Amino acid sequence: MLKPRRKSQKVYPNADRYGEDGRRLYSAYDAAAATRRPGRQVWVKRIRLAAIALTFVAAVLVVIVFSALPH
C-alpha cells in the first residue's frame, strides 16, 4: 500500500502548526492563558498618576511661597 504524499508548504501555509501525525503542536488559546507583561495602558496610567501628583505638589509649593511673601 502506498503512503499518501505530503503536501507542500505553499498549499498549507500554516503547516508548521501541525506535527507529523497531523495534530496541533500548540493552540491559540494557550497563549492567552499565560501571564502577560504590563501593557501600554498600565504605563499610561502610571504616568497620568505621576503627573497629577506633581501638579498637586507644585500647587502646594505655590501656596506656601505666596503666603510667605510680605503683603
Order of alpha helices (4+ residues) and beta strands (2+ residues): alpha-alpha
